[in-house]
Amino acid sequence: MPPSQKELEKLAQLLDREPHYELLDLSQLKDPDDIAAVRRYKAGDLVRVARSSGEWSLGVVSGRAPDDRLKVLVRSNADGQLSIKEPSHASILKANPLKIGDYVQLGPTPFWVAGLDTEGEILVLTRSGQRVDPKELRARIEEQLHRPDRDADRTIDLTAADLARIRGEPPSVVTTRPLTGDLPIKPGPYVPIEEILHADSGFGMFAGNRETDTVYNLKSPIAGAALHTARGHNYKSWNEDSGALFADNHGRLFLGVFDQAGGEGSDEKARGAASALAAQMMFEEMQKVAENNGDDQAAEFGLVKAAQRAHEAILARGKGEVTTFVGAMIESHSVVIVNIGDSGAQHYSRDGQHLASTEAQGVGRLLLEGLGMLRKESFNHVTYRWEVSAGDYLVFGSDGLFDSKLKPEEIGALLSKAGNAADATRRLRDEVSERMKSKKGKPDNLTVLVVRVGDPADTTLRSV
């Protein structure tokens, strides 16, 4: 017997409510098609359906037809009239790369498939309310399914959420933070590194001949930071430097500067490939540190591991490329830095007094340490730990900055006149650029990254 109009109207109320979330247990999936398989749907589940207009809309499963097709209740866009459709299995799979109502846990990082936005697109949200591309999440889930060690992975480094799942307890993150029903979600201050599925210039990584749109600015509750990376002046017409700047859910910063050595090998089809590999490995390892709330020891281990992975990947390319590596994690009172090569970092007080510097592993144009050096199986890195205070500046850069003949006291003077990290980065960029143009400083790619501890946290993320 078909449902009555009253039953249809009661079912239709689910179209205006937050879905009931259920954990998608990845260990039970054997094939990518299982992610949103039709057999997983039951009465009351929300589903995206194709309309005759070519648009997408939200439906609710009311049952199954004799041929096992889903019966889906939809509301007319024109007059709100309710009707039942029976889309094919292929149509359901095409419309739903992810199942609405799924709660997906990748490591300790949760994602919710929350419904559709006003354009009819699948809406995936993180714990902080940030949107995630559903295709990216689908790709990450499929990657997890194809990992040969995925079952072994579940037995180590269990998080609180993992333990709760094993004990049959509901994930606390679902019950303690309800998701908003206002669609679409407004963008938040910044996307925490734990919740980024693919790092690119939209999130804080400028690599592979990418340049910033003047200055990339990020402010967290702990510090403000800004990054500039570009081809420089009177030098090559491409940028082989790379820069990375991220923050986690706690506001800690993770950053890096990577300078591909111009005379050590190149690939015309992949400019800056070595520095891009270093940036990618740094992102992946620091994301793990953030997900596990690792301390400075974990950050140091992760940075060295990232460098080793990049070193091996660059050698495997066989192009003779070499890149420097300076990476750091910054907390409210301390910073840990791993440095390899002649990029580096400096520490200044709020009034511009020079307090500390990393030492360059190079003499003139001769690079003594780097990732990808053919004559070395590995590399010698140096770790630095500095205590920092509110108002202090940390300056990271490639040798385009540090070979500009700017003395530490001159850099300090520029910093002391700046009101924040973005202003300081612009001042340094402009001064070094003028020196390159006038040939008072060495022409080179230029990467400048300035952190000001305790910057007023208006938490904006933008290019300025």
RODO-2510 file (C-alpha; in nm, 4 decimals, decimal comma):
residues 464
     n   res          X          Y          Z
     1     m     0,0000     0,0000     0,0000
     2     p     0,1441     0,3400    -0,0934
     3     p     0,1972     0,5839     0,1941
     4     s    -0,0798     0,8282     0,2739
     5     q    -0,0413     1,2017     0,2179
     6     k    -0,0057     1,2465     0,5946
     7     e     0,2758     0,9909     0,6038
     8     l     0,4457     1,1610     0,3100
     9     e     0,4266     1,4991     0,4802
    10     k     0,5761     1,3558     0,7997
    11     l     0,8582     1,1991     0,6002
    12     a     0,9128     1,5255     0,4122
    13     q     0,9907     1,7015     0,7395
    14     l     1,3274     1,5209     0,7328
    15     l     1,4211     1,7317     0,4297
    16     d     1,4480     2,0365     0,6562
    17     r     1,6383     1,8724     0,9421
    18     e     1,9984     1,7884     1,0150
    19     p     2,0642     1,4266     0,9122
    20     h     2,1135     1,1570     1,1733
    21     y     2,4871     1,0877     1,1620
    22     e     2,6304     0,7369     1,1617
    23     l     2,9948     0,6365     1,1559
    24     l     3,1191     0,4952     0,8255
    25     d     3,3544     0,2204     0,9414
    26     l     3,6261     0,2142     0,6771
    27     s     3,7524    -0,1238     0,7990
    28     q     3,4289    -0,2821     0,6744
    29     l     3,4642    -0,1462     0,3203
    30     k     3,6184    -0,3709     0,0562
    31     d     3,5570    -0,1675    -0,2570
    32     p     3,5259     0,2075    -0,3355
    33     d     3,1706     0,1504    -0,4585
    34     d     3,0812     0,0489    -0,1012
    35     i     3,1299     0,4099     0,0136
    36     a     2,7852     0,5159    -0,1095
    37     a     2,6390     0,1806    -0,2140
    38     v     2,2625     0,1751    -0,2676
    39     r     2,2267    -0,1145    -0,0224
    40     r     2,3420     0,1170     0,2579
    41     y     2,0301     0,3352     0,2284
    42     k     1,7234     0,2791     0,4435
    43     a     1,3951     0,4587     0,4968
    44     g     1,4453     0,8075     0,6358
    45     d     1,7935     0,8580     0,4866
    46     l     1,8611     1,1743     0,2899
    47     v     1,9849     1,1372    -0,0667
    48     r     2,0766     1,3685    -0,3528
    49     v     1,8694     1,3135    -0,6672
    50     a     1,8870     1,4476    -1,0208
    51     r     1,5978     1,6626    -1,1432
    52     s     1,4701     1,6786    -1,4995
    53     s     1,6004     2,0367    -1,5133
    54     g     1,9557     1,9060    -1,4764
    55     e     1,9819     2,0398    -1,1200
    56     w     2,0235     1,8446    -0,7979
    57     s     1,7891     1,8432    -0,5017
    58     l     1,7460     1,6688    -0,1694
    59     g     1,5229     1,3674    -0,1300
    60     v     1,4388     1,1284     0,1505
    61     v     1,4210     0,7504     0,1110
    62     s     1,0700     0,6199     0,1728
    63     g     1,1355     0,2542     0,0922
    64     r     1,2268     0,0212    -0,1932
    65     a     1,0559    -0,0811    -0,5141
    66     p     1,0176    -0,4525    -0,6076
    67     d     1,3271    -0,4275    -0,8333
    68     d     1,5253    -0,2964    -0,5309
    69     r     1,5315     0,0613    -0,6572
    70     l     1,5074     0,3257    -0,3900
    71     k     1,1784     0,5070    -0,3558
    72     v     1,2712     0,8687    -0,2919
    73     l     1,0348     1,1395    -0,1766
    74     v     1,1087     1,4799    -0,3335
    75     r     0,9458     1,8202    -0,3168
    76     s     0,8750     2,0202    -0,6298
    77     n     1,0844     2,3348    -0,6576
    78     a     0,7927     2,5218    -0,8117
    79     d     0,4951     2,4528    -0,5850
    80     g     0,6333     2,2287    -0,3094
    81     q     0,4208     1,9345    -0,4221
    82     l     0,5448     1,5984    -0,2899
    83     s     0,6094     1,3072    -0,5235
    84     i     0,7878     0,9725    -0,5252
    85     k     1,0730     0,8998    -0,7687
    86     e     1,2538     0,5720    -0,8326
    87     p     1,6025     0,6665    -0,9600
    88     s     1,8266     0,3937    -1,0975
    89     h     2,1172     0,2586    -0,8956
    90     a     2,3562     0,4258    -1,1410
    91     s     2,1815     0,7602    -1,0913
    92     i     2,2092     0,7305    -0,7116
    93     l     2,5800     0,6454    -0,7289
    94     k     2,6516     0,9314    -0,9682
    95     a     2,4638     1,1837    -0,7563
    96     n     2,6107     1,0664    -0,4248
    97     p     2,9896     1,0184    -0,4174
    98     l     2,9394     1,0228    -0,0403
    99     k     2,6328     0,9233     0,1598
   100     i     2,4575     1,2087     0,3371
   101     g     2,4613     1,1454     0,7111
   102     d     2,7946     0,9656     0,7141
   103     y     3,0464     1,0574     0,9819
   104     v     3,3928     0,9737     0,8459
   105     q     3,7024     0,9459     1,0634
   106     l     4,0418     0,9678     0,8896
   107     g     4,2917     0,9150     1,1694
   108     p     4,1711     1,1413     1,4507
   109     t     4,0163     1,3934     1,2082
   110     p     3,6355     1,3815     1,1650
   111     f     3,4270     1,4867     0,8655
   112     w     3,0477     1,5061     0,8327
   113     v     2,8508     1,4678     0,5095
   114     a     2,5906     1,7215     0,6126
   115     g     2,3553     1,7515     0,3147
   116     l     2,3335     1,9886     0,0189
   117     d     2,4151     2,3568    -0,0141
   118     t     2,1893     2,6063    -0,1897
   119     e     2,3430     2,5085    -0,5251
   120     g     2,2613     2,1420    -0,4749
   121     e     2,6219     2,0402    -0,4135
   122     i     2,7180     1,7828    -0,1494
   123     l     2,8141     1,9640     0,1701
   124     v     3,1004     1,8166     0,3754
   125     l     3,1978     1,9894     0,6998
   126     t     3,4837     1,9660     0,9452
   127     r     3,4605     2,0020     1,3207
   128     s     3,5237     2,3770     1,2910
   129     g     3,2482     2,4194     1,0318
   130     q     3,4812     2,4481     0,7325
   131     r     3,3722     2,3108     0,3960
   132     v     3,5674     2,0307     0,2318
   133     d     3,5513     1,9254    -0,1322
   134     p     3,3544     1,5950    -0,1351
   135     k     3,5644     1,4653    -0,4263
   136     e     3,8794     1,5250    -0,2216
   137     l     3,7336     1,3376     0,0755
   138     r     3,6187     1,0534    -0,1488
   139     a     3,9711     1,0288    -0,2931
   140     r     4,1215     1,0187     0,0560
   141     i     3,8822     0,7411     0,1610
   142     e     3,9667     0,5393    -0,1507
   143     e     4,3376     0,5927    -0,0826
   144     q     4,2827     0,4574     0,2679
   145     l     4,1040     0,1504     0,1300
   146     h     4,3954     0,0710    -0,1006
   147     r     4,6622     0,0962     0,1689
   148     p     4,8075    -0,2525     0,2300
   149     d     4,8750    -0,1689     0,5948
   150     r     4,5398    -0,0110     0,6763
   151     d     4,4332    -0,2920     0,9110
   152     a     4,7675    -0,2865     1,0946
   153     d     4,7428     0,0904     1,1182
   154     r     4,4341     0,0602     1,3356
   155     t     4,6244    -0,1183     1,6113
   156     i     4,8697     0,1621     1,6877
   157     d     4,8420     0,5223     1,8064
   158     l     4,4751     0,4896     1,8956
   159     t     4,3030     0,8201     1,9630
   160     a     4,0188     0,8758     2,2085
   161     a     3,7749     0,8586     1,9162
   162     d     3,9254     0,5262     1,8049
   163     l     3,8896     0,3807     2,1550
   164     a     3,5309     0,5030     2,1769
   165     r     3,4501     0,3298     1,8493
   166     i     3,6046     0,0030     1,9652
   167     r     3,4037     0,0179     2,2880
   168     g     3,0851     0,0869     2,0961
   169     e     3,0481     0,4379     2,2369
   170     p     2,9055     0,7128     2,0146
   171     p     3,1687     0,9594     1,8867
   172     s     3,1690     1,2464     2,1340
   173     v     3,2486     1,4994     1,8634
   174     v     2,9098     1,4356     1,7061
   175     t     2,7052     1,4812     2,0223
   176     t     2,9023     1,7695     2,1732
   177     r     2,9076     1,9927     1,8661
   178     p     2,5898     1,9898     1,6585
   179     l     2,6393     2,1074     1,3041
   180     t     2,4630     2,4165     1,1814
   181     g     2,1680     2,3809     0,9499
   182     d     2,2227     2,7199     0,7873
   183     l     2,3421     2,6582     0,4323
   184     p     2,5810     2,7352     0,2836
   185     i     2,8344     2,7581     0,5650
   186     k     3,0205     3,0874     0,5835
   187     p     3,3990     3,0555     0,5605
   188     g     3,5796     3,0545     0,8951
   189     p     3,9025     3,2281     0,9959
   190     y     4,1362     2,9653     0,8531
   191     v     4,1241     2,5960     0,7771
   192     p     4,3226     2,4070     1,0435
   193     i     4,5966     2,1846     0,9052
   194     e     4,4263     1,8783     1,0567
   195     e     4,1269     1,9349     0,8292
   196     i     4,3011     2,0055     0,4976
   197     l     4,2693     1,7207     0,2502
   198     h     4,4974     1,8625    -0,0175
   199     a     4,7434     2,1467     0,0419
   200     d     4,7692     2,4171    -0,2226
   201     s     4,7856     2,7939    -0,2495
   202     g     4,4270     2,8192    -0,1268
   203     f     4,5395     2,6834     0,2089
   204     g     4,8959     2,8083     0,2526
   205     m     5,1334     2,6165     0,0254
   206     f     5,3033     2,7959    -0,2626
   207     a     5,5177     2,5469    -0,4504
   208     g     5,6029     2,4262    -0,7993
   209     n     5,6595     2,7704    -0,9581
   210     r     5,3667     2,9254    -0,7682
   211     e     5,3860     3,2781    -0,6273
   212     t     5,1905     3,4574    -0,3593
   213     d     4,9551     3,7345    -0,4520
   214     t     5,1975     3,9799    -0,2869
   215     v     5,1502     3,8599     0,0746
   216     y     4,9637     3,5597     0,2128
   217     n     4,8404     3,6491     0,5609
   218     l     4,7300     3,4150     0,8410
   219     k     4,6427     3,5031     1,1991
   220     s     4,5804     3,2463     1,4692
   221     p     4,5119     3,2935     1,8420
   222     i     4,8867     3,2396     1,9048
   223     a     5,0578     3,4440     1,6343
   224     g     5,0182     3,6298     1,3103
   225     a     5,2258     3,5313     1,0091
   226     a     5,2632     3,6385     0,6490
   227     l     5,4384     3,4818     0,3522
   228     h     5,5764     3,6272     0,0309
   229     t     5,7415     3,4089    -0,2323
   230     a     5,8120     3,5172    -0,5893
   231     r     6,0671     3,5049    -0,8696
   232     g     6,2507     3,8177    -0,7490
   233     h     6,4191     4,0646    -0,9839
   234     n     6,6968     4,0475    -1,2446
   235     y     6,6917     3,6708    -1,2117
   236     k     6,4984     3,3804    -1,3639
   237     s     6,1501     3,4191    -1,5037
   238     w     6,0187     3,1484    -1,2711
   239     n     6,0129     3,0827    -0,8987
   240     e     6,1933     2,7737    -0,7675
   241     d     6,1429     2,8706    -0,4023
   242     s     5,8521     2,7231    -0,2093
   243     g     5,6805     2,8411     0,1061
   244     a     5,4293     2,6844     0,3455
   245     l     5,2228     2,8397     0,6233
   246     f     4,9526     2,6622     0,8247
   247     a     4,7919     2,6717     1,1703
   248     d     4,6236     2,3950     1,3679
   249     n     4,3108     2,3815     1,5813
   250     h     4,5120     2,5100     1,8786
   251     g     4,6516     2,8050     1,6827
   252     r     5,0055     2,6666     1,6626
   253     l     5,1862     2,7576     1,3421
   254     f     5,3608     2,5134     1,1087
   255     l     5,5729     2,6710     0,8384
   256     g     5,8610     2,6195     0,6014
   257     v     6,0851     2,7848     0,3433
   258     f     6,2492     2,5791     0,0686
   259     d     6,4956     2,7124    -0,1899
   260     q     6,5814     2,4964    -0,4901
   261     a     6,9462     2,5585    -0,5800
   262     g     6,9569     2,7100    -0,9272
   263     g     7,2854     2,5547    -1,0361
   264     e     7,2244     2,2011    -0,9124
   265     g     6,9841     2,0646    -1,1734
   266     s     6,6484     2,1544    -1,3190
   267     d     6,3457     2,0248    -1,5028
   268     e     6,1880     2,2577    -1,7569
   269     k     5,8612     2,0674    -1,7285
   270     a     5,8502     2,0880    -1,3479
   271     r     6,0042     2,4110    -1,2234
   272     g     6,0785     2,4003    -0,8528
   273     a     5,9956     2,0301    -0,8230
   274     a     6,2536     1,9679    -0,5487
   275     s     6,1375     2,2517    -0,3248
   276     a     5,7759     2,1519    -0,3934
   277     l     5,8490     1,7970    -0,2748
   278     a     6,0048     1,9336     0,0431
   279     a     5,6994     2,1532     0,1055
   280     q     5,4588     1,8646     0,0477
   281     m     5,6468     1,6304     0,2817
   282     m     5,6610     1,9005     0,5478
   283     f     5,2836     1,9500     0,5204
   284     e     5,2117     1,5774     0,5508
   285     e     5,4344     1,5239     0,8538
   286     m     5,3181     1,8381     1,0342
   287     q     4,9575     1,7419     0,9728
   288     k     5,0270     1,4205     1,1650
   289     v     5,1832     1,6189     1,4497
   290     a     4,8788     1,8453     1,4641
   291     e     4,6309     1,5569     1,4496
   292     n     4,8009     1,3909     1,7463
   293     n     4,8639     1,7190     1,9319
   294     g     5,2347     1,6371     1,9282
   295     d     5,4872     1,8359     2,1310
   296     d     5,8106     1,9997     2,0170
   297     q     5,9883     1,6629     2,0176
   298     a     5,7251     1,5205     1,7856
   299     a     5,7547     1,8277     1,5640
   300     e     6,1332     1,7920     1,5425
   301     f     6,1014     1,4233     1,4559
   302     g     5,8354     1,5036     1,1945
   303     l     6,0418     1,7777     1,0316
   304     v     6,3482     1,5546     1,0044
   305     k     6,1331     1,2729     0,8660
   306     a     5,9833     1,5125     0,6107
   307     a     6,3320     1,6167     0,5031
   308     q     6,4445     1,2542     0,4676
   309     r     6,1380     1,1636     0,2618
   310     a     6,1945     1,4656     0,0379
   311     h     6,5648     1,3812     0,0012
   312     e     6,4819     1,0297    -0,1180
   313     a     6,2052     1,1492    -0,3509
   314     i     6,4309     1,4119    -0,5111
   315     l     6,7069     1,1579    -0,5680
   316     a     6,4528     0,9207    -0,7236
   317     r     6,3641     1,1882    -0,9811
   318     g     6,7208     1,1693    -1,1139
   319     k     6,7322     1,5327    -1,2272
   320     g     7,0187     1,6455    -1,0056
   321     e     6,7937     1,8887    -0,8160
   322     v     6,8799     2,0109    -0,4660
   323     t     6,6765     2,2175    -0,2210
   324     t     6,7262     2,3749     0,1189
   325     f     6,4827     2,3089     0,4024
   326     v     6,3905     2,5170     0,7038
   327     g     6,0767     2,4129     0,8899
   328     a     5,9294     2,5120     1,2232
   329     m     5,6480     2,4701     1,4728
   330     i     5,5652     2,7830     1,6721
   331     e     5,3789     2,7821     2,0032
   332     s     5,2937     3,0738     2,2304
   333     h     5,6262     3,0656     2,4192
   334     s     5,8595     2,8561     2,2082
   335     v     5,9661     2,7608     1,8585
   336     v     6,1432     2,4501     1,7274
   337     i     6,3286     2,4849     1,3959
   338     v     6,4996     2,2262     1,1752
   339     n     6,7399     2,3784     0,9235
   340     i     6,9264     2,2246     0,6289
   341     g     7,1186     2,4475     0,3888
   342     d     7,1490     2,8231     0,3569
   343     s     6,7875     2,9288     0,4050
   344     g     6,7305     3,0219     0,7648
   345     a     6,5574     3,2035     1,0475
   346     q     6,6185     3,4980     1,2786
   347     h     6,4650     3,6025     1,6109
   348     y     6,3991     3,9656     1,7066
   349     s     6,2423     4,1353     2,0072
   350     r     5,9362     4,3567     1,9680
   351     d     6,1626     4,6629     1,9415
   352     g     6,3760     4,5067     1,6696
   353     q     6,6721     4,3837     1,8759
   354     h     6,8401     4,0850     1,7097
   355     l     6,8341     3,7904     1,9518
   356     a     6,9342     3,4790     1,7544
   357     s     6,9940     3,3355     1,4070
   358     t     7,0317     2,9960     1,2487
   359     e     7,3697     2,9336     1,0858
   360     a     7,3845     2,8893     0,7095
   361     q     7,5252     2,5579     0,5920
   362     g     7,6996     2,7105     0,2949
   363     v     7,9886     2,9352     0,1938
   364     g     7,9111     3,2020    -0,0635
   365     r     7,7327     3,0261    -0,3493
   366     l     7,8556     2,6841    -0,2340
   367     l     7,5783     2,4892    -0,0623
   368     l     7,7261     2,2445     0,1899
   369     e     7,4028     2,0731     0,2923
   370     g     7,0771     2,0174     0,1059
   371     l     6,8134     1,7641     0,0111
   372     g     6,8857     1,5695    -0,3060
   373     m     7,2641     1,5984    -0,3075
   374     l     7,3961     1,3061    -0,5100
   375     r     7,7137     1,2734    -0,3080
   376     k     7,5216     1,2160     0,0148
   377     e     7,2960     0,9369     0,1296
   378     s     7,1479     1,1743     0,3833
   379     f     7,2136     1,5233     0,5210
   380     n     7,3213     1,7040     0,8346
   381     h     7,0454     1,9032     0,9948
   382     v     7,0597     2,1432     1,2875
   383     t     6,7751     2,1851     1,5368
   384     y     6,7138     2,5138     1,7170
   385     r     6,4848     2,5813     2,0119
   386     w     6,4146     2,9410     2,1023
   387     e     6,1954     3,0881     2,3729
   388     v     5,9672     3,3628     2,2438
   389     s     5,7503     3,6293     2,4024
   390     a     5,4463     3,8251     2,2911
   391     g     5,5529     4,0870     2,0379
   392     d     5,8655     3,9003     1,9241
   393     y     5,9331     3,8618     1,5534
   394     l     6,0586     3,5498     1,3775
   395     v     6,1915     3,5979     1,0245
   396     f     6,2292     3,3017     0,7883
   397     g     6,3678     3,3326     0,4398
   398     s     6,5590     3,1929     0,1459
   399     d     6,9025     3,3290     0,0627
   400     g     6,7275     3,5827    -0,1573
   401     l     6,6561     3,7584     0,1719
   402     f     6,9710     3,6837     0,3657
   403     d     7,2127     3,7571     0,0771
   404     s     7,0601     4,0994     0,0170
   405     k     7,3325     4,2596     0,2353
   406     l     7,0707     4,3690     0,4871
   407     k     7,2326     4,3635     0,8298
   408     p     7,0407     4,2215     1,1273
   409     e     7,0091     4,5692     1,2785
   410     e     6,8575     4,6962     0,9535
   411     i     6,6068     4,4107     0,9464
   412     g     6,5288     4,4805     1,3117
   413     a     6,4657     4,8487     1,2335
   414     l     6,2183     4,7544     0,9605
   415     l     6,0399     4,5134     1,1942
   416     s     6,0128     4,7645     1,4780
   417     k     5,8279     5,0042     1,2467
   418     a     5,5769     4,7390     1,1434
   419     g     5,2493     4,6947     1,3223
   420     n     5,2014     4,3277     1,2405
   421     a     5,3480     4,0332     1,0513
   422     a     5,1906     4,1263     0,7181
   423     d     5,3268     4,4807     0,7332
   424     a     5,6709     4,3506     0,8321
   425     t     5,6722     4,1049     0,5423
   426     r     5,5800     4,3771     0,2956
   427     r     5,8527     4,6075     0,4279
   428     l     6,1181     4,3379     0,3952
   429     r     5,9929     4,2349     0,0513
   430     d     6,0018     4,5936    -0,0749
   431     e     6,3479     4,6665     0,0649
   432     v     6,5050     4,3490    -0,0755
   433     s     6,3295     4,3951    -0,4097
   434     e     6,4734     4,7443    -0,4436
   435     r     6,8192     4,6096    -0,3653
   436     m     6,7802     4,3451    -0,6354
   437     k     6,6589     4,6008    -0,8885
   438     s     6,9521     4,8322    -0,8177
   439     k     7,1918     4,5340    -0,8003
   440     k     7,2954     4,6269    -0,4458
   441     g     7,1750     4,2818    -0,3435
   442     k     7,2100     3,9431    -0,5130
   443     p     6,9352     3,8780    -0,7739
   444     d     6,7463     3,5632    -0,6757
   445     n     6,4076     3,4129    -0,6065
   446     l     6,2771     3,5722    -0,2883
   447     t     6,0861     3,4103    -0,0036
   448     v     6,0109     3,6046     0,3158
   449     l     5,7989     3,4698     0,6012
   450     v     5,7507     3,6785     0,9155
   451     v     5,5802     3,5674     1,2365
   452     r     5,4804     3,8060     1,5118
   453     v     5,4009     3,6222     1,8328
   454     g     5,0795     3,7412     1,9927
   455     d     4,9560     3,9400     1,6925
   456     p     4,6019     4,0594     1,7658
   457     a     4,4010     3,7583     1,6589
   458     d     4,1399     3,8973     1,4233
   459     t     4,1783     3,5538     1,2603
   460     t     4,1601     3,6559     0,8962
   461     l     4,3136     3,4594     0,6152
   462     r     4,3640     3,6522     0,2957
   463     s     4,6009     3,7844     0,0327
   464     v     4,6813     4,1520     0,0657
***
